[in-house]
């Protein structure tokens, strides 16, 4: 199941030599200033409150309600931890563990086929809190300056598959009125989340003008994931060498940015 849903995964440590350890990183003054603008008590509190209190936690078993009830004591410490993680491009060891839950896909599918299930990654809510803050920053700062393609409907606020269908039907109706011909090509990318390379996400972020410090943190998050799945008393763990976690806060934005730079999609 894991080898199918996480192609190329290995039991060996996948952390690339190009990914520096935090001991070798010397945070710049600009990086520290940048972190200070992004991670404030107010933004951390807002991110924590956005989670449903008893949403399924990662392997650390920290439910959002624990963070929400302990905000007064935790916020100063979380601010320091988040800033350090960000400027060092380092993901704390306990945040790297990912527990995968396999959810059956809709429709009548063979129960013995791995592709009949959707792998949902359950990660630490401390990591998710950082992702929430960074996701909001990228959307409000970078994407506002360099918008995604206007006809990109997936995972977009106030857009849905209904809007995509309306857009297609409208174009077809126009050609019927003008007595022209409409040619449609439908492409389904198999395992888009699972097969997306980390390098392609990094290039898309660079093309959008995202700051290098932020890109390095996202790269560290993707490369350092330790994925595990349990069936009864057996647990298997692997390291993913590509893909972005389904259920990850930044995964949707990363997939959308990458799609914006596919051939024919980089211009409105």
N, C-alpha and C positions, 0 to 999 in steps of 0.2 A: 504493500500500500504506500509506504513512504517513498520507495524508489520510483513509483509511478507518479505520485502527486508532487514530488520534489526531484525532478530529473537531475541526474548527475550528482546527487547527494552522496556523501561519503562519511564513513565512521572516523576518518582522520580529521585533524584540525585543519580547517579550510582558510584560516586567517592568512591573507596574502602578505608577502614580505613588504609590499608597497604600502601596507597599512601600518603606520608607525605606532609603537607602543607609547603610552602616555608619558613614560619616563624620558623619552627622547624629544618630547614636544616642549617648546618654549613659547608660551602664550604671548602674543603681541599686545601692546597697549591698545591697539585698535580692536583686537579681538575681545579683550576684557570690557572695553567700552560698549562694544556691540552687544555682548551678553547682558550687560547692565540695562540696556534699553529693552531687550526682549523679555528677560525674566525678572519680573517685579512681583511683589506679594499679591497685588491686585490681579494680575494675569494668571498667576498660579492658582489663586483661590477660585477664579472664574472657571478655569479648566477643570479643577477638581469637582466643582459643583455641577458641571455639565454631564457627569456620568450618573447613570442610574445606580442607586445605593448598593444594590445586591447583584450587579452585573457579574457574570462569571469571571473569576480572577485567573491569573496565570499560575505557574507552579509555586510561587511564593505565598499563595493563598491570602493576599492582601485585597480585601474587598474595598470598593470606593467609599463605603460608609465609614470605614476606619479612618480614612484620610479626611473625610468630611467632618467627622465628629472631633477629630484631633487637630483641626486647622490652626487653632490659636498657638499651640505648642510647636507644630511641625513647620509652619510656613518659613520662619527664618532659616531653618536647617535645609529645607528643600531648595530654597533660593540659592544657598551656597553650593549645594550638590549639583543643581542643574547648571549653574554658571561654570563650575569646574568641569563637568562632563562635556559641556558645549565647547569651551575654549581648548580643551585637551583632545577633543575628538575621541573620547574614551567612553565606552559603555560599561558601567559597573557589572561585575561578574554575575550577580544575582538577577540582573535585568536581561541577560542574554538568553536565559532559558525560555523556551517556547513550548507550550503544551498544545498539541493539535487534537481537535475534536472533529471527527468525520461525520458530517451531516448529510443524510440522503438527499439527493436532488429530486425535484418534483418530476412527476411523470412515471410511467411504468418502465423502470430500468432494471437490468439484471442485478440482483443483490450481491453476486459474487465477483462483480467487475469493479476495480478501484475507481474508474471514471464515473461510477454511479454515485459517488460521494464528493462532497465539497469540503476541503480541508480548512477549517477555521482555526486561525492561530490565536491562542490565548496567551497574552504577554502581561508583564507586570504593569500595574496601573501607575506606577511611578514613571515608567518609560512612556506609557500612553499620555500621561500628563505633559511630559516634555513635547511629545509629538503634537498634541493639541495646540500648544502654544506656538510651536514652529509652523504648523499648518496655517494657523490664523495669520501669522506674520507674513508668510509667503503669499497667501491669497490677498491680503490687504495691501501689501507693498509691491511685490514683484508682479503678480498676475494682474494687478490693476494697471501697471505700466505696460505690460506685455501680455494682453489678454489671450486666452485660449481661443481656438477657432470657434466662430459663432455657431457653426453647425455641429459642434461637439455636444452631444446631449447626455452622454453617460456620466453619472456622478456629478452632475452640475446642479447648483441651487435653482429651484423653480423650473427645472426641465425634467423630462421623463421620456419613456419610450412612446408615450402618446404624442408628445410634441414632435418626435422624429417621424412618426407615421403621418401626422398632419402635414409636415414639410414635404414628405414624399408624395402624398396624395395631391397636394396643391400643385406640385410641379407636373404631375401627370395630367391633371385637369387643364392646366395651361396649354399643354401640347395638344390635348383633344380639341380645345377651342380653336387653336390656330391650325388644326389639321396637320400636325407634325407627328414625328415618331419619338417615343421615349424608350431609351435603352437603360436597363437597370442591371447592376452587378452587385451581388450580395456576397460578402466575404466573412467567414467565421474563423476567428483565430483560436485554435485549440489550445487551452491552457495558457492564456495570455499572462495571467498573474504568475503562474508557475515557471514559465519559460523566459520571462523578461530578464535580460542580463543586467547586472549591476552597472556595467560600463555604459549601457544605453541610458539608464536613468541618470547617471552622472553627467553624460553629455547633454541630455535634455535640460538638466538643471543649469548647466553652464551656459547653454544657448539662451536660456531665459534670463540670464544675468544674476543668478542667485550667488550670494557671497560665498567665497571659497571655504570659510570657516564652517558655514552651515552645510555645504556639500560634503565636507570631510566628516561631519557628525553623522549625516545620513548614510554615507558609505560605511562608516564603522558599525552603525546599527544593522545594516544589511549583511555585512560580512561576518559578524560575530555571533549570529544566531545559532543556538543549540536546540535542535528540534527533537521532541520526544513524543511518542504515542504509546498508550497502554491498552492492552486487551487482557482483561482478567488480571492475573498476577504478573504478566510479562510486559516489560517495557523496553522499547527499542529507541535508541537515540542516533541521530545523524546530524551532519553539518551541511547546510544548504550552500551551494556555490552560485546559485542564481535565483531569480524570482523575488517577488515582494510579498510579504505575508497577507493573506486574505484575513481581514479583520484588523489590520494595522491602520492606524489613523492616517499616516502619510501615504499609504499605498495607493489610494484613489487619486490623489493629486499627482503622485509620481507617474501613474499610468496615463493620466490625462496629458501631462506635459510631454511624455514620450510620444503619445499619439499625435500631438500637434506638429511633430516634426517628421511624420511619415510622409513619403512622396505624395504630393498633391494636397497635403493638409496644412501646409505652412503658410498658405495665403487665404484670407477670407474669400 
